[in-house]
Amino acid sequence: MKSFARLAAVLSFLGLSTTLLALQRNTFPPQQQRGGFQYGYNSQFAPVDEKAEFIFSRLRYSSGGGGDYFGDYGGFRRGGGWAEDYPKAERQLVQGIRRLTRLDARSYEQVVDADSEDFDNMPWLYAVNVGYWNFSPEQAKRLREYLLKGGFMVVDSFHGDAEWQSFMNGMRQILPDRQPDEIQNNDEIFHVLYDLDQRFQIPGYQYIGTGRTYESNGFVPHWRAIRDDKGRIMVLICYNMHLGDAWEHADDPRYPERFSSLAYRLAINYIVYGMTH
């Protein structure tokens, strides 16, 4: 059985490498290469009635400093605050999910407001630039209810001591009585599909120009979690790293494949965990 598990892991890794190579060579279907994605829930290519068991849902929140601007970027809509890397990061991640797993993933993403009723249909939620987020009491209450009822949220792309403090200010609005802890290597979330004992800092796109994996004084990557009373991870914290950029730029030969490869494997583990716990 151990030999079979090793073989399955090797095949999964090779499949992931092939997927990322395909992205860098632009061999995905033409409609997935084209730009023109609209600000909102879906593009002109996405059937609005597409049913799936997994939807990549992104949290839209009020920003205390990151901004909510949008601008053209390679045919996609690029923004700051909650919308950084949107929607290219999730589109490319979903392509990998559909190639590497049997999970029925919807081909387009969904934006979910902090006070939305759509939370009840979203087992997995992604929030980015959380060093700048802020919530009203009603929004914080809605997110708290979502997480305590079984929801799972991944937070990403914030760096250094100042952004950690700002993130925790927002987190205390949502879950005031819970503190994050470091996730140990033997935690189930690092082994639900890929065994990820060996992890490293995943940098943003700035790495291409700077050669640095860190931003601000965020020199050391941390994988942290906030758990419910039974030990289930409710909030997975990607601190001093930027998975969204690694998904978004997996098709750029200048961005090292090793970073995108780990970012895809981490995301798939997080999704499997969030869908099964």
C-alpha positions as CSV (number, residue, x, y, z in Angstrom):
1,M,0.0,0.0,0.0
2,K,2.9,2.4,0.8
3,S,4.4,1.8,-2.7
4,F,1.0,2.5,-4.3
5,A,0.7,5.7,-2.3
6,R,4.2,6.8,-3.4
7,L,3.3,6.0,-7.0
8,A,0.1,8.0,-6.8
9,A,1.9,10.9,-5.3
10,V,4.5,10.8,-8.1
11,L,1.9,10.7,-10.8
12,S,0.0,13.5,-9.2
13,F,3.2,15.6,-9.1
14,L,4.0,14.8,-12.7
15,G,0.4,15.8,-13.6
16,L,0.8,19.1,-11.8
17,S,4.1,19.8,-13.5
18,T,2.5,19.1,-16.9
19,T,-0.4,21.3,-16.1
20,L,1.8,24.2,-15.2
21,L,4.0,23.7,-18.3
22,A,0.8,23.7,-20.4
23,L,-0.1,27.1,-18.9
24,Q,3.3,28.5,-19.6
25,R,3.1,27.3,-23.2
26,N,-0.4,28.7,-23.6
27,T,-1.9,25.4,-24.6
28,F,-5.2,25.7,-22.8
29,P,-8.4,26.2,-24.9
30,P,-8.6,29.6,-26.6
31,Q,-11.6,30.8,-24.7
32,Q,-9.6,30.4,-21.5
33,Q,-6.7,32.5,-22.8
34,R,-8.8,35.4,-24.0
35,G,-9.4,38.5,-22.0
36,G,-12.5,40.6,-21.6
37,F,-13.5,39.2,-18.2
38,Q,-16.1,41.3,-16.7
39,Y,-16.1,42.7,-13.2
40,G,-18.6,40.5,-11.3
41,Y,-19.4,36.9,-11.0
42,N,-18.8,35.5,-14.5
43,S,-17.4,36.3,-17.9
44,Q,-19.0,36.2,-21.4
45,F,-17.7,32.7,-21.7
46,A,-19.2,31.3,-18.5
47,P,-22.7,29.7,-18.5
48,V,-24.6,31.4,-15.7
49,D,-26.5,28.1,-15.0
50,E,-23.4,25.9,-14.7
51,K,-23.8,23.5,-11.7
52,A,-20.9,22.2,-9.8
53,E,-19.9,20.7,-6.4
54,F,-17.1,23.2,-5.8
55,I,-17.2,27.0,-6.5
56,F,-14.2,29.2,-6.0
57,S,-15.7,32.0,-3.9
58,R,-13.8,35.2,-3.1
59,L,-14.7,37.4,-0.1
60,R,-15.5,41.1,-0.9
61,Y,-14.9,43.3,2.1
62,S,-14.4,47.0,2.9
63,S,-10.7,48.0,2.7
64,G,-8.9,50.1,5.2
65,G,-6.0,50.9,2.9
66,G,-5.5,48.4,0.1
67,G,-7.9,50.1,-2.2
68,D,-10.6,48.6,-4.4
69,Y,-9.5,49.9,-7.8
70,F,-9.5,48.1,-11.1
71,G,-7.5,48.4,-14.2
72,D,-6.7,46.5,-17.4
73,Y,-4.0,43.9,-17.0
74,G,-3.4,41.5,-19.8
75,G,-7.0,41.3,-20.7
76,F,-8.1,40.7,-17.1
77,R,-9.4,43.0,-14.5
78,R,-6.7,43.7,-11.9
79,G,-7.5,45.3,-8.6
80,G,-6.2,45.9,-5.1
81,G,-7.8,45.2,-1.7
82,W,-10.1,42.2,-1.8
83,A,-9.8,42.0,-5.6
84,E,-6.1,41.5,-6.1
85,D,-5.3,38.9,-8.8
86,Y,-9.0,38.7,-9.6
87,P,-10.2,36.8,-11.6
88,K,-7.2,35.3,-13.3
89,A,-5.8,33.6,-10.2
90,E,-8.9,31.6,-9.6
91,R,-9.5,30.8,-13.2
92,Q,-6.1,29.3,-13.6
93,L,-6.3,27.4,-10.3
94,V,-9.6,25.9,-11.3
95,Q,-8.1,24.7,-14.5
96,G,-5.5,22.8,-12.5
97,I,-8.2,21.4,-10.1
98,R,-10.2,20.1,-13.0
99,R,-7.1,18.4,-14.5
100,L,-5.6,17.0,-11.4
101,T,-8.6,15.9,-9.4
102,R,-12.1,14.4,-9.9
103,L,-13.7,17.3,-8.1
104,D,-16.5,18.9,-10.1
105,A,-15.3,22.5,-10.0
106,R,-17.3,25.3,-11.7
107,S,-15.3,27.0,-14.4
108,Y,-15.8,30.5,-13.1
109,E,-15.6,32.1,-9.7
110,Q,-18.1,33.9,-7.4
111,V,-17.6,37.0,-5.4
112,V,-19.4,36.9,-2.0
113,D,-20.0,40.0,0.0
114,A,-19.3,39.9,3.7
115,D,-23.0,40.2,4.6
116,S,-24.2,37.9,1.9
117,E,-26.7,35.1,2.3
118,D,-24.7,33.1,-0.3
119,F,-22.4,31.9,2.5
120,D,-24.7,29.0,3.1
121,N,-23.9,27.6,-0.3
122,M,-20.1,28.2,-0.1
123,P,-18.1,25.5,1.7
124,W,-14.8,27.3,0.8
125,L,-14.0,31.0,0.9
126,Y,-10.8,32.9,-0.2
127,A,-9.8,36.3,1.1
128,V,-6.8,38.3,-0.1
129,N,-4.9,41.4,1.2
130,V,-6.3,40.8,4.6
131,G,-3.8,43.2,6.1
132,Y,-6.3,45.9,5.1
133,W,-9.7,44.4,5.7
134,N,-12.5,45.8,7.9
135,F,-16.0,44.8,8.8
136,S,-19.2,46.3,10.2
137,P,-20.6,44.5,13.2
138,E,-23.3,42.9,11.0
139,Q,-20.7,41.6,8.5
140,A,-18.5,40.3,11.3
141,K,-21.5,38.5,12.8
142,R,-22.4,36.9,9.5
143,L,-18.8,35.7,8.9
144,R,-18.7,34.3,12.4
145,E,-21.9,32.4,11.9
146,Y,-20.6,31.0,8.6
147,L,-17.3,29.7,10.1
148,L,-18.9,28.2,13.3
149,K,-21.5,26.4,11.2
150,G,-18.8,24.6,9.2
151,G,-17.4,27.1,6.8
152,F,-13.8,27.3,5.8
153,M,-11.8,30.4,4.8
154,V,-8.3,30.8,3.4
155,V,-6.6,34.2,3.9
156,D,-3.6,35.1,1.8
157,S,-1.2,37.9,0.7
158,F,-0.3,39.9,3.7
159,H,3.2,40.5,5.0
160,G,5.1,41.8,8.0
161,D,4.3,42.8,11.5
162,A,2.1,45.8,10.7
163,E,-0.2,43.9,8.4
164,W,-0.4,41.0,10.9
165,Q,-1.7,43.4,13.5
166,S,-4.2,44.9,11.1
167,F,-5.3,41.4,10.1
168,M,-5.8,40.4,13.7
169,N,-7.9,43.5,14.3
170,G,-10.3,42.3,11.7
171,M,-10.1,38.7,12.8
172,R,-11.0,39.8,16.4
173,Q,-14.2,41.4,15.0
174,I,-15.1,38.0,13.5
175,L,-13.9,35.6,16.2
176,P,-13.0,37.6,19.3
177,D,-12.4,34.7,21.6
178,R,-10.1,32.6,19.4
179,Q,-6.4,32.8,18.7
180,P,-4.4,31.4,15.8
181,D,-1.8,28.7,16.3
182,E,1.0,27.4,14.1
183,I,0.0,24.3,12.0
184,Q,2.4,21.4,12.6
185,N,3.8,19.3,9.8
186,N,1.8,16.3,10.9
187,D,-1.5,18.1,10.7
188,E,-4.1,16.4,8.4
189,I,-4.4,19.5,6.2
190,F,-0.9,19.0,4.8
191,H,-1.6,15.3,4.0
192,V,-5.2,15.0,2.7
193,L,-3.9,14.5,-0.9
194,Y,-0.3,15.7,-1.2
195,D,2.2,15.2,1.5
196,L,3.6,18.7,2.1
197,D,6.0,18.4,5.0
198,Q,8.6,20.3,2.9
199,R,7.2,23.8,2.3
200,F,8.9,27.1,1.5
201,Q,7.9,30.8,1.1
202,I,5.8,31.5,-2.0
203,P,6.5,35.0,-3.2
204,G,4.4,37.4,-5.1
205,Y,5.1,38.5,-8.7
206,Q,7.6,41.1,-7.3
207,Y,10.1,38.2,-7.1
208,I,10.8,38.5,-10.9
209,G,12.2,41.9,-10.5
210,T,13.7,41.7,-7.0
211,G,14.7,38.1,-6.5
212,R,13.3,38.4,-3.0
213,T,10.8,35.9,-1.6
214,Y,9.7,38.3,1.2
215,E,8.0,41.6,1.4
216,S,8.2,44.3,4.2
217,N,9.8,42.5,7.1
218,G,7.9,39.3,6.5
219,F,11.0,37.1,6.2
220,V,9.6,33.9,7.5
221,P,6.5,32.2,6.1
222,H,3.9,30.9,8.5
223,W,1.0,28.5,8.1
224,R,-1.4,29.3,10.9
225,A,-4.9,28.3,11.8
226,I,-7.9,29.3,13.9
227,R,-9.9,26.2,14.9
228,D,-13.4,25.4,16.3
229,D,-14.0,23.6,19.6
230,K,-13.5,20.2,17.9
231,G,-10.1,21.2,16.4
232,R,-11.4,21.7,12.8
233,I,-9.6,24.5,11.0
234,M,-12.0,27.3,10.3
235,V,-9.5,29.9,9.1
236,L,-6.3,28.8,7.2
237,I,-3.8,31.7,7.4
238,C,-1.1,32.0,4.7
239,Y,1.1,34.7,6.3
240,N,4.2,36.2,4.6
241,M,3.4,34.6,1.2
242,H,1.2,35.1,-1.8
243,L,-0.5,32.0,-3.2
244,G,-2.8,34.1,-5.4
245,D,0.1,35.5,-7.5
246,A,1.6,32.0,-7.9
247,W,-1.7,30.8,-9.4
248,E,-2.2,34.0,-11.5
249,H,1.3,33.9,-12.9
250,A,1.7,30.1,-13.4
251,D,1.5,30.8,-17.1
252,D,4.5,33.2,-17.0
253,P,7.8,31.5,-17.8
254,R,9.6,34.2,-15.7
255,Y,7.8,33.1,-12.6
256,P,9.5,30.0,-11.2
257,E,7.5,26.8,-11.6
258,R,8.5,25.6,-8.1
259,F,6.5,28.3,-6.5
260,S,3.3,27.7,-8.6
261,S,3.7,24.0,-8.1
262,L,3.6,24.3,-4.3
263,A,0.9,26.9,-4.4
264,Y,-1.4,24.5,-6.5
265,R,-0.7,21.6,-4.2
266,L,-1.4,23.6,-1.1
267,A,-4.6,24.9,-2.6
268,I,-5.8,21.5,-3.6
269,N,-5.1,20.2,-0.1
270,Y,-7.0,23.1,1.4
271,I,-10.0,22.6,-0.9
272,V,-10.2,18.8,-0.1
273,Y,-9.9,19.6,3.6
274,G,-12.6,22.3,3.4
275,M,-14.9,20.1,1.5
276,T,-14.6,17.1,3.8
277,H,-14.4,18.7,7.3
